[in-house]
Amino acid sequence: MRLLRLTLTDFRSYAALTWRPAARIAVLYGPNGSGKTNLLEAVSLLVPGRGLRNARTANLARHGGAGGWAVAGRFATADGDVDIGTGSAPDGASDRRVFRLDGAAPRGQAEIAARVSAVWLTPQMDSLFQESASGRRRFLDRLVWALEPGHAREVAAHDAAMSQRNRLLAGDRADPSWLAGLEDAMARHAIAVTVARMTLVARMNAVPPMPGFPAARMTLACPIVEQLETMPALAVEDWMRASLAAARARDAAAGSSSTGAHRCDMVLADAATGVPASLSSTGEQKALLTGVILRHATLITDARGFPPLLLLDEPAVHLDPDRRTALFAALEKLPVQTLITGTDADTFLPLAGIAEGFRVHAGKLLPDARFPAPKSADAPVPDTP
């Protein structure tokens, strides 16, 4: 899979841009605020979800523009070229976003996820292990979605049933049969979500670590996981329905559900030392996380038969020189198409010869002659013209 063309219209800081990547790796550099991350965010919006910033649709339009925005990409796939577009709704609703697949509305976002995938690393993830479990859970679910497009539907269905149950419990007269139906839906979807997460964790732990990066071991802190480790899934569904029914009074008082897929947390630790990421230095946390993203890209390539897009926003920050070298070596070896950003072009000069480079300025991509583009996105630049 390759991104052949990217078109932006009134998106963030870009009034209009058409870019045709010529290399498998593209270096985008410039000062903070120049629009590097905006470009990566645009690409991330071409796969299901809210993109690498998790931004509201209403915040994506260019300030001073007409109010709407659009992002479109043409991809080369094993089944031929495919056009994917997304943007603000034609009816002008600022909070509604639409997709187009080859010019028509897709049946669902899973139809797009079956054709393209993307994984990313951003500076905001540097604080992943100091924040609440919800951020780590979203990170984990993005890893699952890239392999199991239907996972997003299961998460949404669980959360919808949970929200309805919470509202019903908050009322004066909660109908027991209605509550039982919602609790049944929560249990079914929670088990499906948890099994998918467990499968992803097992597969990630089986991927060999990237040279130069610590081997990260992923585990789940989750009551449902504990039950699934000792009981069959149908029995765990019964356990969860019973737990929810028994906790109605307590959950009504708390205004939230005490049991469910939303109570899961992802734990990451150095497999060699056993030190959890939450107790590691900033540099070690970044190295663990970078290694996870690279291994995930490898897993997607092996499992789905095509590589994902890899979006790395300021990945060199907090990495020492040896690990930067290891990162560039991994990018050269992996078959993934990579967009990588930074403030200083010199940081990425080791990639000259296999990457094209652009200075991002005033809504434009200005080619850097120090990064000559190869003849195709699949091949490095030859030694001689």
MARTI-436120 format. One line per 2 residues: number of its first residue (from 1); their letters; for each residue x, y, z negated of N, C-alpha, C. Coordinates in steps of 0.05 Angstrom, whole numbers, plus 5000, padded with zeros to 4 digits. Each point is the difference from the previous one (the first is absolute). Layout:
// residues N
NUM	a	X:Y:Z:X:Y:Z:X:Y:Z ~ ...
***
This chain:
// residues 385
1	mr	5017:4976:5000:4983:5024:5000:5017:5025:5000 ~ 4994:5019:5017:5015:5025:5002:4980:5023:5003
3	ll	5006:5022:4987:4986:5025:5004:5012:5013:5025 ~ 4984:5003:5021:5010:5011:5025:4996:5030:5002
5	rl	4978:5009:4989:4993:5029:5002:4984:5008:4976 ~ 5006:5024:4990:4986:5011:4977:4990:5028:5008
7	tl	4974:5005:4996:4989:5026:5007:4986:5012:4976 ~ 5007:5024:4993:4988:5014:4977:4985:5025:5010
9	td	4977:5005:4989:4984:5024:5007:4990:5013:4974 ~ 5010:5024:4994:4992:5015:4977:5001:4983:4974
11	fr	5022:4985:4999:5004:4983:4976:5022:5012:4982 ~ 4993:5006:4975:5019:5012:4981:5015:5024:5012
13	sy	5026:4998:5004:5016:5023:5010:5003:4999:5031 ~ 4987:4981:5013:5003:4997:5029:4975:5009:5015
15	aa	5003:5021:5016:4978:5009:5017:4996:4979:5023 ~ 5021:4992:5012:4999:4979:5021:5028:4988:5003
17	lt	5001:4974:5002:5025:4986:5004:4995:4974:5014 ~ 5017:4994:5020:5000:4974:5013:5029:4990:4999
19	wr	5003:4977:4989:5027:4989:4996:5001:4971:5010 ~ 5020:4994:5016:5004:4972:5009:5026:4989:4989
21	pa	4999:4985:4979:5025:4989:4988:5015:4983:5021 ~ 5026:5005:5002:5016:4986:5019:5018:4979:4987
23	ar	5001:5001:4974:5018:4981:4985:4984:4985:4979 ~ 5010:4977:4992:4987:4985:4979:5001:5014:4973
25	ia	5021:5017:4997:5003:5016:4975:5000:5029:5008 ~ 4984:5016:4986:5000:5029:5004:5006:5014:4974
27	vl	5021:5018:5001:5007:5016:4977:4988:5027:5003 ~ 4985:5009:4980:4987:5026:5000:5011:5016:4977
29	yg	5013:5022:5005:5013:5015:4979:4992:5029:5001 ~ 5003:5014:4978:4994:5028:4998:4995:5007:4971
31	pn	4998:5026:4994:4996:5009:4972:4973:4992:4990 ~ 4997:5001:4974:4974:4994:4988:4979:5019:5012
33	gs	4977:4990:5006:4978:5016:5011:5001:5003:5031 ~ 5018:4986:5013:5003:5002:5029:4980:4983:5015
35	gk	4987:4981:4986:4980:4983:5014:5008:4972:5004 ~ 5022:4991:4988:5010:4972:5003:4979:4980:4989
37	tn	4992:5005:4975:4981:4981:4987:4973:5001:5014 ~ 4992:5024:5010:4975:5002:5015:5000:4981:5024
39	ll	5022:4998:5013:5002:4982:5024:4997:4971:4991 ~ 5013:4992:4979:4997:4973:4990:4972:4994:4990
41	ea	4988:5020:4987:4973:4997:4991:4981:4995:5024 ~ 5004:5015:5021:4983:4996:5024:5001:4972:5010
43	vs	5024:4988:5001:5003:4972:5009:4986:4982:4980 ~ 5003:5005:4974:4988:4982:4980:4970:5001:5002
45	ll	4988:5021:5010:4971:5001:5002:4989:4984:5023 ~ 5017:4989:5017:4991:4983:5023:4996:4971:4991
47	vp	5005:4994:4975:4993:4974:4989:4979:5005:4978 ~ 4985:4980:4992:4978:5005:4980:5011:5011:4974
49	gr	4983:5016:4987:5008:5012:4975:5002:5031:5003 ~ 5009:5012:4978:5001:5029:4999:5028:5011:5005
51	gl	5018:4983:5010:5026:5010:5007:5019:5001:4977 ~ 5025:5008:5006:5021:4999:4980:4997:5021:4978
53	rn	4983:5021:5005:4996:5020:4979:4973:4995:4985 ~ 4984:4981:5010:4974:4994:4988:4983:5026:4999
55	ar	5002:5016:5022:4987:5026:5000:4971:4998:5009 ~ 4985:5020:4991:4972:5003:5008:4999:5009:5029
57	ta	4981:4990:5015:4997:5007:5028:4998:5030:5004 ~ 4987:5014:4982:4996:5029:5003:5026:5016:4998
59	nl	5021:4987:4989:5026:5014:4996:5019:4996:5023 ~ 4992:4985:5021:5019:4993:5021:5001:5019:5023
61	ar	4980:5017:5002:4998:5019:5023:5021:5022:4996 ~ 5011:5010:5022:5020:5021:5000:4987:5026:4989
63	hg	5015:5013:4982:4991:5026:4990:5001:5020:5022 ~ 4978:5013:5005:4998:5019:5022:4990:4988:5026
65	ga	4995:4974:5000:4990:4987:5024:4970:5002:5002 ~ 4988:4984:5018:4972:5001:5005:4983:4986:4979
67	gg	5014:4984:4983:4986:4986:4979:5001:4970:5003 ~ 5001:4990:5024:5002:4971:5005:5029:4993:5004
69	wa	5005:4974:5001:5027:4990:5004:4999:4972:5013 ~ 5021:4992:5013:5001:4974:5013:5028:4990:5002
71	va	5003:4973:4997:5025:4986:5003:4995:4977:5019 ~ 5017:4996:5020:4996:4977:5018:5027:4987:5005
73	gr	5000:4974:5003:5024:4985:5006:4995:4978:5020 ~ 5019:4997:5018:5000:4977:5019:5021:4980:4991
75	fa	4992:4975:4997:5018:4980:4990:5003:4978:5021 ~ 5024:4990:5002:5005:4975:5016:4997:4977:4981
77	ta	4983:4981:5007:4995:4976:4984:5003:4975:5017 ~ 5000:4977:4988:5002:4975:5014:4977:4996:5020
79	dg	4977:5013:4994:4976:4998:5017:4997:5023:5019 ~ 5021:5016:5003:4999:5023:5018:4999:5026:4984
81	dv	5000:5023:5014:4999:5026:4987:4973:5004:4988 ~ 4999:5014:4977:4976:5006:4986:5001:5029:4991
83	di	4978:5014:5002:4998:5028:4992:4983:5001:4974 ~ 5011:5013:4980:4987:5003:4974:4999:5030:4994
85	gt	4977:5010:4992:4997:5028:4993:4984:5003:4974 ~ 5005:5021:4986:4985:5007:4976:4999:5030:4997
87	gs	4980:5009:4986:4998:5029:4997:4974:5007:4986 ~ 4995:5026:4998:4976:5010:4988:4975:4992:5016
89	ap	4978:4998:4987:4975:4991:5014:4991:5021:5020 ~ 4989:4991:5023:4990:5019:5020:4978:5018:4991
91	dg	4985:4991:4979:4978:5017:4991:5009:5022:4981 ~ 5027:5001:4996:5011:5022:4984:5001:4995:4970
93	as	4991:4976:4991:5002:4994:4972:5029:4998:4991 ~ 5008:5018:4982:5029:5002:4993:5009:4976:4984
95	dr	4982:4986:4987:5008:4978:4983:4997:4972:5013 ~ 4993:5000:5026:4996:4974:5013:5021:4997:5022
97	rv	5012:4977:5001:5021:4994:5019:4991:4977:5018 ~ 5007:5002:5026:4991:4979:5018:5025:4987:5014
99	fr	4996:4976:5010:5021:4985:5014:4990:4995:5029 ~ 5019:4998:5018:4994:4991:5027:5021:4979:5008
101	ld	4990:4979:5012:5017:4978:5010:4995:4998:5030 ~ 5020:5006:5016:4997:5001:5029:4976:5016:5008
103	ga	4996:5023:4987:4979:5018:5007:4973:4995:4989 ~ 4996:4977:4986:4974:4993:4989:5003:4997:4970
105	ap	4977:5003:4986:5000:4996:4971:5005:4971:4993 ~ 5019:4994:4983:5004:4971:4993:4978:4990:4982
107	rg	4997:4974:4999:4980:4988:4983:5006:5004:4971 ~ 5025:5003:4994:5009:5006:4972:5030:5005:5000
109	qa	5010:5009:4978:5029:5006:4999:5017:4975:5002 ~ 4988:4977:4993:5015:4975:5002:5007:4994:5029
111	ei	4984:5009:5019:5006:4996:5028:5025:5015:5008 ~ 5005:5023:4988:5025:5015:5005:5023:4987:4985
113	aa	4995:4991:4976:5021:4988:4984:5010:4974:5013 ~ 4983:4987:5016:5009:4976:5013:5020:5005:5023
115	rv	5001:5025:5009:5017:5007:5022:5026:5014:4992 ~ 4999:5017:4979:5023:5015:4992:5002:4999:4969
117	sa	5023:5004:4990:5004:5002:4971:5023:5019:4995 ~ 5001:5011:4976:5021:5018:4992:5005:4998:4970
119	vw	5025:5003:4992:5008:5002:4972:5017:5024:4997 ~ 4999:5012:4976:5015:5024:4996:5012:5003:4972
121	lt	5019:5017:4998:5014:5007:4975:5001:5030:4999 ~ 4990:5012:4978:5000:5029:4998:5012:5008:4973
123	pq	5008:5026:4997:5012:5009:4975:4980:4997:4977 ~ 4974:5002:5006:4980:4998:4978:5001:4972:4987
125	md	5009:4980:5015:5002:4973:4988:5023:4998:4980 ~ 5018:5020:5000:5022:4998:4980:4989:5000:4972
127	sl	4976:5011:4995:4989:5000:4973:4980:4978:4996 ~ 5000:4980:5018:4980:4979:4998:4999:4985:4974
129	fq	5024:4997:4987:5002:4984:4976:4998:5016:4975 ~ 4995:5027:5002:4995:5017:4977:4971:5008:4999
131	es	4984:4994:5021:4973:5009:5001:4981:4978:4991 ~ 4974:5004:5004:4980:4981:4991:5000:4975:5019
133	as	4986:4980:4990:4999:4975:5016:4985:5003:5026 ~ 4982:5020:5002:4984:5004:5024:5018:5005:5024
135	gr	5022:5016:4997:5018:5005:5022:5014:4975:5009 ~ 5009:4984:4981:5014:4975:5007:4980:4981:5014
137	rr	4975:5000:4991:4980:4983:5012:4995:5008:5029 ~ 4998:5026:5005:4996:5010:5027:5024:4992:5018
139	fl	5024:5002:4989:5024:4992:5014:4999:4970:5007 ~ 4992:4984:4981:4998:4971:5004:4979:4994:5021
141	dr	4977:5013:4999:4979:4994:5019:5008:5009:5028 ~ 5016:5020:5003:5009:5007:5027:5018:4978:5011
143	lv	5016:4988:4983:5017:4978:5009:4982:4976:5009 ~ 4978:4996:4985:4982:4978:5008:4985:5006:5026
145	wa	4990:5025:5003:4985:5008:5023:5016:4995:5026 ~ 5026:5005:4999:5016:4997:5024:5001:4972:5010
147	le	4995:4980:4982:5000:4972:5007:4971:4989:5002 ~ 4982:5010:4984:4973:4991:5000:4981:5023:5004
149	pg	4993:5007:5025:4983:5024:5005:4974:4999:4985 ~ 4989:4976:4995:4974:4999:4986:5002:5006:4970
151	ha	5024:5003:4989:5003:5006:4972:4987:5026:4992 ~ 5002:5020:5018:4988:5026:4994:4970:4998:4995
153	re	4986:4984:5015:4971:4996:4997:4994:4988:4972 ~ 5016:4981:4992:4996:4987:4974:5004:5020:4977
155	va	5021:5016:5002:5005:5020:4979:4977:5020:4999 ~ 4991:5010:5023:4979:5019:5001:4974:4989:4990
157	ah	4994:4974:5006:4975:4988:4991:5001:4996:4969 ~ 5023:4992:4990:5002:4998:4971:4996:5026:4986
159	da	5013:5021:5010:4998:5027:4987:4972:5011:5003 ~ 4986:4995:5022:4973:5009:5003:4981:4987:4980
161	am	5003:4974:4997:4983:4985:4980:5006:5010:4972 ~ 5026:5005:4994:5008:5009:4974:4988:5028:4994
163	sq	5001:5018:5020:4989:5027:4996:4970:4999:4995 ~ 4986:4983:5015:4971:4997:4996:4994:4989:4972
165	rn	5016:4981:4992:4996:4988:4973:5004:5022:4978 ~ 5022:5016:5003:5005:5021:4981:4977:5020:4998
167	rl	4989:5007:5024:4978:5019:5000:4975:4988:4987 ~ 4996:4975:5005:4976:4987:4989:5003:4998:4969
169	la	5024:4993:4991:5004:4998:4971:4997:5027:4986 ~ 5006:5021:5015:4998:5027:4988:4971:5009:4997
171	gd	4981:4987:5014:4972:5007:4998:4987:4990:4975 ~ 4976:5010:4996:4985:4992:4975:4990:4972:5002
173	ra	4992:4991:5024:4989:4973:5002:5014:4985:5022 ~ 5020:4984:4993:5015:4984:5019:4986:4974:5005
175	dp	4991:4995:5024:4986:4976:5007:5019:4976:4999 ~ 4996:4980:4984:5018:4977:4997:5005:4985:5026
177	sw	4979:4996:5016:5003:4985:5025:5017:5016:5020 ~ 4996:5026:5000:5016:5017:5018:5029:4999:4992
179	la	5005:5002:4974:5027:4999:4989:5013:4973:5007 ~ 4984:4978:4997:5011:4974:5006:5009:4998:5030
181	gl	4984:5012:5018:5007:5000:5028:5026:5015:5006 ~ 5002:5023:4987:5025:5016:5004:5024:4986:4988
183	ed	4996:4987:4977:5022:4986:4987:5008:4976:5017 ~ 4981:4987:5013:5007:4978:5018:5016:5010:5023
185	am	4993:5023:5012:5015:5011:5022:5028:5008:4991 ~ 5002:5012:4976:5026:5007:4990:5018:4976:4997
187	ar	4989:4979:4989:5015:4975:4995:5010:4988:5026 ~ 4983:4998:5020:5007:4988:5025:5022:5016:5014
189	ha	4997:5026:5001:5020:5017:5014:5025:5002:4984 ~ 4998:5000:4973:5024:5002:4984:5018:4976:5004
191	ia	4988:4976:5002:5016:4976:5003:5013:5001:5028 ~ 4986:5008:5020:5011:5002:5027:5024:5020:5001
193	vt	4996:5023:4987:5021:5020:4999:5024:4990:4985 ~ 4996:4987:4977:5022:4990:4984:5015:4978:5014
195	va	4986:4982:5013:5014:4978:5014:5017:5011:5022 ~ 4990:5021:5015:5016:5012:5021:5025:5013:4988
197	rm	4997:5013:4977:5023:5013:4988:5020:4979:4991 ~ 4991:4978:4988:5018:4979:4991:5015:4987:5023
199	tl	4986:4997:5022:5012:4989:5024:5022:5018:5011 ~ 4995:5026:5000:5020:5019:5010:5024:4999:4982
201	va	4996:5000:4974:5022:5000:4981:5018:4975:5004 ~ 4987:4977:5003:5015:4975:5004:5016:5001:5026
203	rm	4988:5011:5021:5014:5002:5026:5023:5020:4999 ~ 4996:5022:4986:5021:5020:4997:5024:4989:4985
205	na	4994:4986:4978:5022:4989:4984:5016:4979:5015 ~ 4988:4988:5021:5014:4980:5015:5017:5012:5022
207	vp	4997:5026:5006:5016:5013:5021:5028:5005:4989 ~ 5022:4992:5013:5027:5006:4990:5004:5030:4997
209	pm	5015:5008:4980:5006:5028:4996:5017:5011:5022 ~ 4998:5026:5005:5016:5013:5020:5028:5004:4990
211	pg	5021:4995:5016:5027:5004:4991:5004:5029:4990 ~ 5013:5002:4978:5005:5026:4988:4979:5011:4982
213	fp	4977:4986:4998:4978:5009:4983:4994:4978:4979 ~ 4992:5009:4976:4994:4980:4979:4976:4983:5008
215	aa	5000:4975:4992:4977:4983:5005:4978:5007:4980 ~ 4978:5010:5010:4978:5007:4982:4981:4977:4997
217	rm	4992:4994:4976:4980:4980:4995:4974:5013:4992 ~ 4979:4994:5014:4974:5012:4996:4982:4981:4984
219	tl	4985:5010:4981:4980:4985:4985:4976:5017:4996 ~ 4978:4988:4991:4975:5014:4995:4992:4997:4971
221	ac	4995:5023:4987:4989:5000:4973:4969:5003:5003 ~ 4986:4978:4997:4972:5000:5007:4986:4977:4986
223	pi	4978:5005:4985:4985:4978:4987:4989:4980:5020 ~ 4992:5009:5023:4988:4981:5020:5022:4982:5010
225	ve	5024:5010:5004:5023:4983:5009:5005:4979:4979 ~ 4999:5007:4974:5005:4980:4979:4979:4978:5001
227	ql	4975:5007:5007:4980:4979:5002:5004:4983:5024 ~ 5007:5012:5023:5004:4985:5025:5024:4982:4999
229	et	5018:5005:4982:5023:4982:4997:4993:4974:4986 ~ 4977:4999:4987:4993:4976:4985:4973:4988:5008
231	mp	4984:5015:5016:4973:4991:5007:4995:5004:5030 ~ 4982:4985:5012:4993:5004:5028:4985:5027:5003
233	al	4999:5010:5025:4988:5027:5005:4971:5001:4991 ~ 4984:4979:5006:4972:5001:4993:4996:5001:4970
235	av	5017:4986:4985:4998:5002:4971:5007:5027:4990 ~ 5020:5013:5013:5007:5027:4991:4978:5020:5007
237	ed	4985:4996:5022:4977:5017:5006:4980:4998:4977 ~ 4994:4975:4991:4981:4996:4978:5010:5014:4975
239	wm	5026:4998:4994:5012:5013:4977:4997:5030:5001 ~ 5004:5011:5024:4998:5029:5003:4971:5010:4997
241	ra	4981:4985:5012:4972:5008:4997:4992:5000:4971 ~ 5009:4979:4985:4993:4998:4972:5013:5023:4984
243	sl	5025:5006:5007:5014:5022:4986:4987:5027:5004 ~ 4991:5005:5025:4987:5025:5006:4973:5002:4986
245	aa	4985:4978:4999:4974:5000:4987:5004:5005:4970 ~ 5020:4988:4988:5005:5003:4971:5010:5027:4993
247	ar	5011:5015:5019:5012:5026:4994:4983:5023:5008 ~ 4975:4996:5006:4982:5021:5010:4999:5023:4980
249	ar	4995:4995:4975:4997:5021:4980:5026:5015:4997 ~ 5022:4986:4999:5026:5013:4997:5007:5017:5025
251	da	4995:4988:5024:5005:5015:5024:4982:5024:5003 ~ 4976:4998:4991:4982:5023:5001:5011:5023:4983
253	aa	5010:4993:4977:5011:5021:4982:5025:5012:5011 ~ 5017:4983:5014:5025:5010:5011:4996:5014:5027
255	gs	4979:4994:5014:4995:5012:5026:5017:4987:5021 ~ 5010:4976:4996:5017:4986:5019:4998:4970:4996
257	ss	5009:4984:5019:4999:4971:4998:5026:4990:4988 ~ 4998:4983:4980:5023:4990:4987:5013:4977:5014
259	tg	4986:4988:5019:5011:4977:5016:4996:5005:5029 ~ 5020:4994:5016:4997:5003:5029:5027:5002:5014
261	ah	4999:5002:5026:5025:5002:5016:5014:5026:4995 ~ 4986:5020:4988:5012:5026:4995:5018:5000:4974
263	rc	5001:4977:4987:5016:4998:4976:5027:4987:5006 ~ 5007:4998:5025:5026:4987:5008:5022:5021:5001
265	dm	5024:4991:4993:5024:5017:5002:5022:4984:5013 ~ 5016:5014:5017:5023:4987:5013:5025:5006:4983
267	vl	5015:4979:4995:5025:5003:4985:5023:4992:5018 ~ 5020:5017:5001:5024:4995:5017:5024:5000:4982
269	ad	5018:4980:5004:5024:4998:4984:5023:4990:5017 ~ 5024:5006:4991:5024:4989:5013:5002:4971:4994
271	aa	4999:4983:5021:4999:4971:4996:5026:4990:4987 ~ 5022:5013:5005:5026:4991:4988:5002:5006:4971
273	tg	4991:5024:4991:5004:5009:4973:4974:4997:4983 ~ 4978:4999:5014:4974:5000:4985:4991:5027:4991
275	vp	5015:5021:5005:4993:5027:4990:4977:5010:5017 ~ 4978:5008:4988:4977:5010:5015:5007:5027:5012
277	as	4987:5007:5022:5005:5025:5014:4993:5024:4981 ~ 4981:4996:4983:4992:5022:4982:5022:5008:4981
279	ls	5019:4982:4995:5023:5006:4982:5026:5005:5015 ~ 4999:5000:5027:5024:5004:5016:5005:5029:5005
281	st	5024:5006:5009:5006:5028:5008:4985:5007:5025 ~ 5000:5026:5006:4986:5010:5024:5012:4988:5025
283	ge	5027:4998:5000:5013:4988:5023:4994:4971:5004 ~ 4998:4985:4978:4994:4971:5001:4971:4996:5008
285	qk	4982:5018:4990:4972:4998:5009:4997:5004:5030 ~ 5014:5020:5010:4999:5005:5029:5011:4977:5016
287	al	5022:4988:4990:5012:4977:5014:4981:4976:5000 ~ 4986:4995:4977:4981:4978:4998:4977:5005:5019
289	lt	4990:5024:5000:4976:5006:5017:5008:4999:5030 ~ 5023:5010:5007:5009:4999:5028:5003:4971:5009
291	gv	5011:4984:4983:5003:4972:5006:4973:4986:5004 ~ 4980:5007:4984:4974:4989:5003:4987:5007:5026
293	il	5003:5026:5008:4988:5009:5026:5014:4986:5023 ~ 5026:4996:5000:5014:4987:5021:4992:4970:5002
295	rh	4998:4988:4977:4991:4971:4999:4971:4998:5010 ~ 4984:5019:4993:4972:4999:5009:4998:5002:5030
297	at	5017:5018:5012:5000:5002:5029:5009:4974:5013 ~ 5019:4986:4987:5009:4974:5010:4977:4980:4998
299	li	4985:5000:4978:4978:4981:4996:4978:5005:5021 ~ 4993:5025:5005:4980:5005:5020:5008:4990:5027
301	td	5025:5005:5007:5010:4991:5026:4998:4970:5003 ~ 5008:4986:4980:4999:4970:5001:4971:4990:4999
303	ar	4983:5012:4984:4973:4990:4995:4981:5007:5023 ~ 5003:5024:5011:4981:5009:5020:5010:4998:5029
305	gf	5026:4995:5002:5011:4997:5027:5007:5026:5013 ~ 4997:5022:4987:5009:5026:5010:5008:5017:4977
307	pp	5020:5018:5004:5010:5016:4979:4982:5024:4994 ~ 5000:5010:4976:4985:5025:4994:5016:5025:5007
309	ll	4987:5022:5000:5014:5026:5000:5011:5004:4972 ~ 5024:5010:4998:5013:5005:4974:5004:5030:4998
311	ll	4987:5013:4981:5001:5029:4996:5015:5006:4974 ~ 5024:5011:5002:5017:5005:4977:5004:5030:4997
313	de	4987:5011:4980:5002:5029:4994:5020:5005:4979 ~ 5022:5014:5007:5022:5006:4982:5010:4975:4985
315	pa	5006:4978:5014:5008:4976:4986:5028:5001:4988 ~ 5017:5018:5010:5028:5001:4990:5002:5013:4973
317	vh	4979:5015:4991:5001:5012:4974:5001:4979:4978 ~ 5018:5003:4981:5004:4982:4978:5015:4974:5007
319	ld	5008:4997:5026:5016:4977:5007:5029:5008:5002 ~ 5018:4984:4987:5028:5006:5002:5010:4994:5028
321	pd	5025:5008:5007:5010:4996:5027:5000:4971:5009 ~ 5006:4981:4982:5000:4972:5008:4972:4990:5007
323	rr	4980:5009:4986:4973:4992:5006:4989:5014:5024 ~ 5009:5024:5005:4993:5013:5025:5011:4984:5024
325	ta	5024:4992:4997:5012:4983:5021:4985:4974:5004 ~ 4992:4988:4977:4984:4976:5002:4973:5005:5013
327	lf	4988:5023:4994:4974:5006:5013:5003:5003:5030 ~ 5020:5014:5009:5004:5004:5029:5006:4973:5013
329	aa	5015:4983:4987:5006:4973:5011:4974:4984:5003 ~ 4983:5002:4980:4974:4985:5001:4983:5011:5022
331	le	4999:5026:5004:4984:5011:5022:5010:4992:5027 ~ 5026:4998:5003:5012:4991:5025:4993:4971:5006
333	kl	4998:4984:4979:4995:4971:5003:4970:4994:5003 ~ 4983:5013:4985:4972:4994:5001:4988:5008:5027
335	pv	4980:4985:5010:4988:5006:5026:4979:5022:4999 ~ 4996:5013:4977:4979:5019:4996:5007:5027:5013
337	qt	4979:5014:5009:5004:5027:5009:4998:5018:4976 ~ 5020:5017:4996:5003:5016:4976:5001:5030:5005
339	li	4985:5015:4985:5002:5029:4999:5010:5007:4972 ~ 5023:5015:5000:5013:5006:4975:5006:5029:4998
341	tg	4996:5012:4977:5003:5029:4997:5021:5007:4978 ~ 5010:5025:5002:5019:5010:4981:5005:5029:5005
343	td	5013:5014:4982:5005:5028:5004:5026:5005:5014 ~ 5019:4981:5000:5026:5004:5011:5006:4979:5021
345	ad	5005:5009:5025:5005:4981:5022:5025:4984:4995 ~ 5020:5011:4987:5025:4986:4996:4996:4974:4985
347	tf	4980:4999:4982:4995:4976:4985:4995:4976:5018 ~ 4988:5005:5024:4991:4979:5017:5019:4995:5024
349	lp	5023:5014:5000:5018:4996:5023:5010:4971:5003 ~ 5001:4984:4979:5006:4971:5004:4981:4986:5019
351	la	4976:5012:5004:4980:4988:5018:5003:5009:5028 ~ 5019:5019:5006:5004:5009:5027:5009:4976:5017
353	gi	4987:4997:5023:5006:4978:5017:4977:4979:5000 ~ 4984:5000:4979:4976:4983:4999:4975:5016:4995
355	ae	5002:5025:4993:4977:5017:4994:5001:5025:5016 ~ 4976:5012:5005:4999:5027:5010:4994:5019:4977
357	gf	5010:5024:5002:4997:5019:4979:4987:5026:5009 ~ 4983:5012:4983:4986:5024:5006:5001:5019:4976
359	rv	5004:5026:5006:4996:5020:4979:4972:5009:5002 ~ 4986:4999:4977:4972:5008:5000:4998:5030:4993
361	ha	4988:5016:5018:5000:5029:4996:4975:5011:5014 ~ 4985:5016:4985:4978:5015:5011:4981:4983:5017
363	gk	4994:4976:4990:4981:4983:5014:5011:4986:5024 ~ 5026:5000:5003:5013:4987:5023:5021:4981:4991
365	ll	5007:4980:5017:5022:4982:4996:5022:5007:5020 ~ 5022:5009:4989:5023:5009:5016:5021:4979:5000
367	pd	5006:4988:5024:5019:4978:5001:5028:5008:4991 ~ 5014:4982:4985:5027:5005:4991:5018:4982:5017
369	ar	5019:5014:5013:5018:4985:5019:5018:4980:4986 ~ 5003:5003:4973:5016:4981:4985:4987:4972:4998
371	fp	4974:4999:5007:4985:4975:5000:4989:4995:5028 ~ 5017:4992:5019:4990:4995:5027:4979:4977:5001
373	ap	4979:5004:5014:4978:4980:5001:5009:4977:5017 ~ 4993:4975:4992:5005:4977:5016:4981:4999:5024
375	ks	5005:4981:5018:4984:4998:5024:4972:4989:4994 ~ 4997:4985:4979:4974:4989:4992:4998:4999:4970
377	ad	4975:4997:4991:4996:5000:4970:5010:4974:4988 ~ 5006:4980:5017:5008:4974:4989:5030:4996:5000
379	ap	5014:5017:5013:5029:4996:5003:5016:5023:4989 ~ 5023:4996:4988:5016:5022:4991:5013:5014:5023
381	vp	5011:5023:4995:5014:5015:5021:5025:4984:5008 ~ 5005:4996:5026:5025:4987:5009:5024:5016:4993
383	dt	5023:4987:5000:5025:5014:4993:5007:5021:5021 ~ 4993:4995:5025:5006:5020:5021:4974:5006:5015
385	p	4998:5024:5011:4976:5008:5014:4995:4982:5024
***
